[in-house]
């Protein structure tokens, strides 16, 4: 078992209270590490360090230098890829192949924002006066960032990259279930030239550690990825100080299959869309909408393949689906499996393997009514709900009948149909003949209860920038007011 510390003001340290919490390996249920249980005093120390770093030099650091630091961070991740991926798999349960991809994705994200740092531009505005008017972009200040447990290092990169490129300093809290990969990466912060206080990593529980980050008056911006329920709490707290908030919340994404789609590709896309990362994906295509004339064949094909998915410890390379992240999450998914058995029919799975580890079976329910609990509530596990539809209009009606609007996918060979459906979908991300590709250059975020604000691309860096108007009078004559 390893003992970790928080990273504040360029140094590793314990919580002021001396309290710690345990971190588990979901595949064995064993404690693999302890971390500091940070509270308000630790957050205050981290925010003070971030504020000093911002006003003490970071906001004046050239865009070129900020970019170089991000590029060096990407190099360190690539150099430590295997080590960091192993830590992430042991901590989160996800298959090692997926963790390795996440390390590559994290490095690419830092590379993207390393390049973008020098391309944050304002503009000169034509006005009806003898004057020059400019709009310039400036960093907000201290940003508070709260990271989910399903993609620990990748989600940290999605938030740290644009914030540092913009010139902000950061207090970041990883999820208490999966803090290890980010804490381990923090060992490289000093070596890449990141000044003390620019990035501070605090660990602890949501209310005791995350809550004080949101409430602190010197934190100008909050970025959160997680559940809609917690997103609402953050909005209410942030409203007291009218601080800027971006929220990437849950989803109940429709994955729509028309009868003219490539059948084999569609089946693979349905399974990948909901079973990747054990279904612990905010954009998971958990509602599989299938046109009636291929419905039975599609359900049978999905069920047959789902039964061959290798479930086991993520550290084993042949594993396709690892354990869920915690006993709490396993129990939550198991409850939904039991609800599903009362609401629909089971085509595959519906239970959990015996023995150690927080596993559940890849599960497919069919003949699901879209009003059912399993079709409306986010399960965040490997549970697919298959729903039949008649035609385009019926598919759109079902797809949009949800409080969420993060992602959606459409499978068809008819490009005209594809574009008609894409235009009708209420979702922030829509894929055609694919499910889950994430391009770092493109915006990521949702409609409705899936949150607001966008991550990735140039949209991501905008979330950390203020816009200032500058008016320069070129007329030397007096104003002539009196």
VENDA-V976612 format. One record per residue. N is the residue number from 0. SS is DSSP state (@ for helix, = for strand, . for the rest). PHI is phi in whole degrees, 0 to 359 (NA if undefined). OMEGA is omega as a letter, one per 20 degrees, with the letter a starting at -180 (NA if undefined). Layout:
n-><N N>
ss-><SS SS>
phi-><PHI PHI>
omega-><OMEGA OMEGA>
//
This chain:
n-><0 1 2 3 4 5 6 7 8 9 10 11 12 13 14 15 16 17 18 19 20 21 22 23 24 25 26 27 28 29 30 31 32 33 34 35 36 37 38 39 40 41 42 43 44 45 46 47 48 49 50 51 52 53 54 55 56 57 58 59 60 61 62 63 64 65 66 67 68 69 70 71 72 73 74 75 76 77 78 79 80 81 82 83 84 85 86 87 88 89 90 91 92 93 94 95 96 97 98 99 100 101 102 103 104 105 106 107 108 109 110 111 112 113 114 115 116 117 118 119 120 121 122 123 124 125 126 127 128 129 130 131 132 133 134 135 136 137 138 139 140 141 142 143 144 145 146 147 148 149 150 151 152 153 154 155 156 157 158 159 160 161 162 163 164 165 166 167 168 169 170 171 172 173 174 175 176 177 178 179 180 181 182 183 184 185 186 187 188 189 190 191 192 193 194 195 196 197 198 199 200 201 202 203 204 205 206 207 208 209 210 211 212 213 214 215 216 217 218 219 220 221 222 223 224 225 226 227 228 229 230 231 232 233 234 235 236 237 238 239 240 241 242 243 244 245 246 247 248 249 250 251 252 253 254 255 256 257 258 259 260 261 262 263 264 265 266 267 268 269 270 271 272 273 274 275 276 277 278 279 280 281 282 283 284 285 286 287 288 289 290 291 292 293 294 295 296 297 298 299 300 301 302 303 304 305 306 307 308 309 310 311 312 313 314 315 316 317 318 319 320 321 322 323 324 325 326 327 328 329 330 331 332 333 334 335 336 337 338 339 340 341 342 343 344 345 346 347 348 349 350 351 352 353 354 355 356 357 358 359 360 361 362 363 364 365 366 367 368 369 370 371 372 373 374 375 376 377 378 379 380 381 382 383 384 385 386 387 388 389 390 391 392 393 394 395 396 397 398 399 400 401 402 403 404 405 406 407 408 409 410 411 412 413 414 415 416 417 418 419 420 421 422 423 424 425 426 427 428 429 430 431 432 433 434 435 436 437 438 439 440 441 442 443 444 445 446 447 448 449 450 451 452 453 454 455 456 457 458 459 460 461 462 463 464 465 466 467 468 469 470 471 472 473 474 475 476 477 478 479 480 481>
ss-><. = = . . = = = . . = = = . . . . . . = = = = = = . . . . = = = = = = = . . . @ @ @ @ @ @ @ @ @ @ @ @ @ @ @ @ . . @ @ @ . . @ @ @ @ @ @ @ @ @ @ @ @ @ @ @ @ @ . @ @ @ @ @ @ @ @ @ @ @ @ . . . @ @ @ @ @ @ @ @ @ @ @ @ @ @ @ @ @ @ @ @ @ @ @ @ . . . = = = . . . . . = = = = = = = = = . . = = = = = . . . . . @ @ @ @ @ @ @ @ @ @ @ @ @ @ @ . . = = = = = . . . . . . @ @ @ @ @ @ @ @ @ . . . . . . . . . . = = = = . . . @ @ @ @ @ @ @ @ @ @ . . . = = = = = = = . . @ @ @ @ @ @ @ @ @ @ @ @ . . . . = = = = = . . . . . = = = = . . . . . @ @ @ @ @ @ @ @ @ @ @ @ @ @ @ @ @ . . . . . . . = = = = = @ @ @ @ @ @ @ @ @ @ @ @ @ @ @ . . . . = . . . . . . . . . = . . . . . @ @ @ @ @ @ @ @ @ @ @ @ @ @ @ @ @ . = = = = . . . . . . . . . . . . . . = = = = . . . . . . @ @ @ @ . . . . . . = = = = = = = . . @ @ @ @ @ @ @ @ @ . . . = = . = = = = = . . . @ @ @ @ @ @ @ @ @ @ . . . . = = = = . . . . . . . . . . . = . . = = . . = = . . = . @ @ @ @ @ @ . . = = = = = = = = = . . . . . . . . .>
phi-><NA 251 257 254 234 287 238 226 56 82 226 276 205 272 292 302 281 81 287 224 224 270 240 245 266 297 283 242 68 268 287 247 196 238 226 295 267 292 224 303 296 290 297 299 294 292 295 298 294 295 293 299 295 295 281 274 157 297 293 265 296 297 301 298 290 300 297 296 297 296 294 293 296 300 298 295 296 295 293 253 310 295 295 293 296 297 300 295 294 297 274 257 94 292 302 300 297 290 297 297 298 297 294 300 296 296 297 297 298 295 296 300 285 299 285 286 306 270 239 270 245 263 205 261 249 285 229 277 203 279 202 249 241 236 243 242 255 226 294 290 133 275 251 260 230 238 255 278 266 277 225 303 278 297 292 295 296 302 262 294 305 292 296 288 298 287 103 277 254 222 244 241 243 287 299 296 285 223 269 287 294 290 298 292 296 300 299 265 299 293 295 275 95 283 296 304 90 290 234 238 252 248 237 160 280 302 296 280 244 293 304 297 296 296 277 294 293 271 270 273 214 242 240 227 237 169 281 296 298 289 303 295 299 296 300 297 292 293 296 300 244 51 277 290 224 235 233 246 251 282 203 219 285 279 244 257 240 273 293 269 289 297 297 295 296 294 299 299 294 293 292 299 298 242 259 301 57 60 77 274 221 296 264 307 279 282 258 261 263 233 296 302 286 242 302 297 300 293 300 298 293 297 297 298 287 300 290 261 295 281 258 178 301 299 289 275 294 278 294 257 219 268 286 286 290 207 298 299 290 302 294 298 294 299 297 292 299 291 298 300 295 273 261 208 254 262 261 201 69 102 220 217 296 280 107 289 104 268 264 225 281 300 239 235 257 228 55 272 277 296 275 295 302 289 263 249 260 286 269 60 199 280 231 255 247 261 233 279 219 269 211 305 299 293 299 294 301 292 302 272 275 204 287 263 197 279 217 198 220 230 241 193 270 268 295 292 298 304 291 298 290 304 296 273 280 265 206 281 226 229 252 241 58 195 212 91 297 239 264 297 275 247 289 230 168 232 261 51 282 275 107 207 87 228 252 72 59 289 297 297 288 299 294 247 240 264 248 245 272 238 250 242 286 253 262 279 289 300 297 79 285 213>
omega-><a r r r r r a r r a r a r r a a a a r r a r a r a a a a a r r a r r r r a r a a r r a r a r r r r r r a a a a r a a r r a r r a r r a r r r r r r r a r r a a a a a a r r r a r r a a a a r a r r r r r r r r a r r r r r r r a r r a a a a r a r r r a r a r r r a r r a r a a a r a a a r r a a a r a a r a a a r r r r a a a a a a r a a r r a r a r r r a r a a a a r r r r a r a a a a a r r a r r a r r a r a r a a a a a r a r r a a a a a r a a r r a r a a r a r r r r a r a r a a a a r a a a r a r a a r r a r r a a r a r r r a a r a r r a r a r a a a r r a a a a a a a r a r a a a r a a r a a r a r a a r a a a a a r a a r a r a a r a r a r r a r r a a r r a r a r a r r r r r r a r r a a r a r r r a a r r r r a r a a r r r a r r r a r r a r a r a r a a r a r r a a a r a a r r a a a a r r r r r a a a a r a r a a r r a r r r a a r r a a r a r a a a r a a r r r r a r r r r a a a a a a r r a r r a r r r a a r r a r r a a r a a a r r a r r r r a r r a r r r r a r NA>
//
